[in-house]
Amino acid sequence: MIVFICSKVEGQFLKLGFRVEPALFLMNENQNSSTGFSPYNIYLTSIIQPTKWLNIELRPGYLIGTSDYGGFEVGVFTRIIFPLPEIYLIAGLNNHSNFFDSAHNGGGGYIKNILYKGIGIGYQKDSKLSIDLIYYWTDDKVFAYINNITSIGRYKVDTEMNGILKIGFSLAWDIL
């Protein structure tokens, strides 16, 4: 005897669109805390919703940060939708390929990949527009260096990225 059991699956869709993510950089530069800002971060987005309470998002894009920090990024995120369907928790991984190497006598950037973890909260305004706030951190903080010249001699001090705070504005349209 063969029995087929079918359950109704709700909420499946595929969305494609783009994102703009202004970023606030929290750095340690020349052994002092500093900040930087970049409004020029653009990403493509694809969102798959396998269940009603979970979205999976893929974000390839480009970040223009400081003179020593910028490059291509690709991230994978999950959105967990709360009982209020317009609010969601978002978490994921974002790989930054730093290739801003402005090496000069004063210092420069390291060409390397940096993997960030991120967590945040979002608001789905309507079927197309969402806004989220995500905090990113990494264990691999060093992305640039500064050459210090003193009477004792010349030495290099690393510049570290302590965290990044991004606000994302996403427009995505239903494809399926």
C-alpha positions as a LaTeX table, in Angstrom:
\begin{tabular}{lrrr}
\hline
Residue & $x$ (\AA) & $y$ (\AA) & $z$ (\AA) \\
\hline
Met1 & 0.00 & 0.00 & 0.00 \\
Ile2 & 1.36 & 3.45 & $-0.97$ \\
Val3 & 0.26 & 6.59 & 0.84 \\
Phe4 & 0.96 & 10.09 & $-0.40$ \\
Ile5 & 0.85 & 12.88 & 2.13 \\
Cys6 & 0.82 & 16.44 & 0.81 \\
Ser7 & 1.01 & 19.43 & 3.02 \\
Lys8 & 0.23 & 22.93 & 1.93 \\
Val9 & 3.41 & 25.00 & 1.64 \\
Glu10 & 2.82 & 28.70 & 2.14 \\
Gly11 & 4.91 & 31.74 & 1.42 \\
Gln12 & 7.34 & 30.51 & $-1.23$ \\
Phe13 & 8.74 & 33.21 & $-3.52$ \\
Leu14 & 11.85 & 34.48 & $-5.26$ \\
Lys15 & 12.68 & 38.18 & $-5.37$ \\
Leu16 & 15.42 & 40.02 & $-7.26$ \\
Gly17 & 16.50 & 43.61 & $-6.73$ \\
Phe18 & 19.19 & 45.96 & $-5.50$ \\
Arg19 & 20.35 & 47.50 & $-2.21$ \\
Val20 & 22.08 & 50.66 & $-1.09$ \\
Glu21 & 23.93 & 50.37 & 2.24 \\
Pro22 & 25.52 & 53.48 & 3.75 \\
Ala23 & 28.12 & 52.35 & 6.30 \\
Leu24 & 29.69 & 53.72 & 9.47 \\
Phe25 & 33.16 & 52.26 & 10.10 \\
Leu26 & 34.41 & 51.89 & 13.69 \\
Met27 & 38.20 & 51.71 & 13.46 \\
Asn28 & 41.36 & 51.74 & 15.52 \\
Glu29 & 43.75 & 53.97 & 13.55 \\
Asn30 & 47.28 & 54.73 & 14.74 \\
Gln31 & 46.30 & 53.36 & 18.18 \\
Asn32 & 43.33 & 55.78 & 18.44 \\
Ser33 & 39.61 & 55.14 & 17.94 \\
Ser34 & 38.21 & 56.70 & 14.79 \\
Thr35 & 35.20 & 56.49 & 12.51 \\
Gly36 & 34.62 & 56.67 & 8.81 \\
Phe37 & 31.51 & 56.93 & 6.65 \\
Ser38 & 30.68 & 55.64 & 3.18 \\
Pro39 & 27.36 & 56.24 & 1.41 \\
Tyr40 & 28.55 & 54.49 & $-1.79$ \\
Asn41 & 27.83 & 50.79 & $-1.22$ \\
Ile42 & 25.69 & 49.08 & $-3.85$ \\
Tyr43 & 24.54 & 45.45 & $-3.94$ \\
Leu44 & 22.32 & 43.14 & $-5.93$ \\
Thr45 & 19.95 & 41.00 & $-3.89$ \\
Ser46 & 18.10 & 37.75 & $-4.38$ \\
Ile47 & 15.69 & 36.58 & $-1.70$ \\
Ile48 & 14.23 & 33.09 & $-1.50$ \\
Gln49 & 11.47 & 32.29 & 0.98 \\
Pro50 & 11.28 & 28.51 & 1.51 \\
Thr51 & 8.85 & 28.85 & 4.44 \\
Lys52 & 6.56 & 31.54 & 5.76 \\
Trp53 & 8.90 & 32.48 & 8.64 \\
Leu54 & 12.31 & 32.24 & 6.90 \\
Asn55 & 14.00 & 34.10 & 4.02 \\
Ile56 & 17.46 & 33.38 & 2.61 \\
Glu57 & 19.23 & 36.28 & 0.92 \\
Leu58 & 22.32 & 36.43 & $-1.30$ \\
Arg59 & 24.03 & 39.84 & $-1.74$ \\
Pro60 & 26.91 & 40.40 & $-4.15$ \\
Gly61 & 28.07 & 44.00 & $-4.30$ \\
Tyr62 & 30.71 & 46.66 & $-4.10$ \\
Leu63 & 31.79 & 48.78 & $-1.11$ \\
Ile64 & 33.73 & 52.02 & $-1.45$ \\
Gly65 & 35.01 & 52.80 & 2.02 \\
Thr66 & 38.14 & 54.72 & 2.87 \\
Ser67 & 41.37 & 55.15 & 0.92 \\
Asp68 & 42.57 & 51.80 & 2.32 \\
Tyr69 & 39.29 & 49.87 & 2.64 \\
Gly70 & 37.02 & 48.89 & $-0.22$ \\
Gly71 & 36.24 & 46.20 & $-2.74$ \\
Phe72 & 33.82 & 43.48 & $-3.73$ \\
Glu73 & 31.62 & 41.78 & $-1.17$ \\
Val74 & 29.32 & 38.78 & $-1.16$ \\
Gly75 & 27.03 & 37.92 & 1.72 \\
Val76 & 24.57 & 35.21 & 2.69 \\
Phe77 & 21.90 & 36.12 & 5.22 \\
Thr78 & 18.85 & 34.60 & 6.84 \\
Arg79 & 15.81 & 36.61 & 7.79 \\
Ile80 & 13.65 & 35.21 & 10.57 \\
Ile81 & 10.22 & 36.77 & 10.37 \\
Phe82 & 8.48 & 37.54 & 13.66 \\
Pro83 & 4.75 & 37.07 & 14.29 \\
Leu84 & 4.43 & 40.67 & 13.10 \\
Pro85 & 5.23 & 39.96 & 9.43 \\
Glu86 & 6.82 & 43.34 & 8.76 \\
Ile87 & 9.57 & 42.89 & 11.41 \\
Tyr88 & 12.45 & 40.45 & 10.96 \\
Leu89 & 15.72 & 39.45 & 12.59 \\
Ile90 & 18.60 & 39.16 & 10.14 \\
Ala91 & 21.93 & 37.35 & 10.55 \\
Gly92 & 24.61 & 36.19 & 8.20 \\
Leu93 & 28.13 & 36.19 & 6.83 \\
Asn94 & 29.68 & 38.78 & 4.53 \\
Asn95 & 33.02 & 38.28 & 2.77 \\
His96 & 34.86 & 41.52 & 1.97 \\
Ser97 & 37.66 & 41.36 & $-0.63$ \\
Asn98 & 39.78 & 44.35 & 0.29 \\
Phe99 & 41.83 & 45.53 & $-2.66$ \\
Phe100 & 42.18 & 49.24 & $-1.95$ \\
Asp101 & 45.97 & 49.39 & $-1.84$ \\
Ser102 & 46.91 & 53.05 & $-1.71$ \\
Ala103 & 50.45 & 52.31 & $-0.56$ \\
His104 & 52.53 & 55.43 & $-0.01$ \\
Asn105 & 55.14 & 56.64 & 2.48 \\
Gly106 & 52.46 & 57.22 & 5.10 \\
Gly107 & 50.98 & 53.70 & 4.88 \\
Gly108 & 48.60 & 51.62 & 2.80 \\
Gly109 & 45.98 & 48.91 & 2.68 \\
Tyr110 & 46.39 & 45.15 & 2.75 \\
Ile111 & 44.96 & 43.18 & $-0.15$ \\
Lys112 & 43.05 & 40.37 & 1.55 \\
Asn113 & 39.67 & 38.73 & 2.21 \\
Ile114 & 37.93 & 39.54 & 5.51 \\
Leu115 & 34.95 & 37.47 & 6.70 \\
Tyr116 & 32.39 & 39.39 & 8.77 \\
Lys117 & 29.57 & 38.11 & 10.93 \\
Gly118 & 26.49 & 40.29 & 11.11 \\
Ile119 & 23.27 & 40.57 & 13.07 \\
Gly120 & 20.48 & 43.11 & 12.90 \\
Ile121 & 16.83 & 43.92 & 12.65 \\
Gly122 & 14.70 & 44.88 & 9.68 \\
Tyr123 & 11.35 & 46.30 & 8.62 \\
Gln124 & 9.47 & 45.15 & 5.50 \\
Lys125 & 7.55 & 48.30 & 4.52 \\
Asp126 & 5.65 & 46.74 & 1.62 \\
Ser127 & 6.12 & 43.89 & $-0.88$ \\
Lys128 & 9.15 & 45.64 & $-2.48$ \\
Leu129 & 10.85 & 47.94 & 0.06 \\
Ser130 & 12.71 & 46.78 & 3.16 \\
Ile131 & 15.00 & 48.64 & 5.55 \\
Asp132 & 17.43 & 46.98 & 7.93 \\
Leu133 & 20.16 & 47.89 & 10.38 \\
Ile134 & 23.04 & 45.40 & 10.72 \\
Tyr135 & 26.14 & 45.42 & 12.91 \\
Tyr136 & 29.18 & 43.54 & 11.50 \\
Trp137 & 32.28 & 42.32 & 13.32 \\
Thr138 & 35.28 & 40.15 & 12.48 \\
Asp139 & 38.15 & 38.34 & 14.14 \\
Asp140 & 40.51 & 39.43 & 11.32 \\
Lys141 & 40.48 & 43.17 & 12.08 \\
Val142 & 43.66 & 44.42 & 10.39 \\
Phe143 & 43.06 & 45.95 & 6.95 \\
Ala144 & 45.73 & 48.68 & 6.60 \\
Tyr145 & 48.89 & 50.11 & 8.13 \\
Ile146 & 50.42 & 53.47 & 8.93 \\
Asn147 & 54.17 & 54.17 & 8.82 \\
Asn148 & 55.27 & 56.15 & 11.85 \\
Ile149 & 58.60 & 57.92 & 11.70 \\
Thr150 & 60.16 & 58.98 & 14.98 \\
Ser151 & 63.63 & 59.90 & 16.18 \\
Ile152 & 64.11 & 56.23 & 17.11 \\
Gly153 & 63.25 & 55.07 & 13.60 \\
Arg154 & 60.45 & 54.00 & 11.35 \\
Tyr155 & 57.80 & 51.49 & 12.44 \\
Lys156 & 54.50 & 50.22 & 11.12 \\
Val157 & 51.20 & 50.41 & 13.07 \\
Asp158 & 48.23 & 48.35 & 11.88 \\
Thr159 & 44.80 & 49.89 & 11.31 \\
Glu160 & 41.92 & 47.73 & 12.57 \\
Met161 & 38.23 & 47.54 & 11.71 \\
Asn162 & 36.46 & 47.05 & 15.04 \\
Gly163 & 32.98 & 46.98 & 13.53 \\
Ile164 & 30.73 & 48.25 & 10.76 \\
Leu165 & 27.19 & 49.54 & 11.14 \\
Lys166 & 25.17 & 49.51 & 7.91 \\
Ile167 & 21.67 & 50.67 & 7.18 \\
Gly168 & 20.31 & 48.90 & 4.12 \\
Phe169 & 17.59 & 50.08 & 1.76 \\
Ser170 & 16.43 & 47.23 & $-0.46$ \\
Leu171 & 14.06 & 47.23 & $-3.44$ \\
Ala172 & 13.21 & 43.71 & $-4.62$ \\
Trp173 & 10.50 & 42.52 & $-7.00$ \\
Asp174 & 8.69 & 39.17 & $-7.03$ \\
Ile175 & 9.95 & 36.92 & $-9.82$ \\
Leu176 & 8.24 & 33.67 & $-8.76$ \\
\hline
\end{tabular}
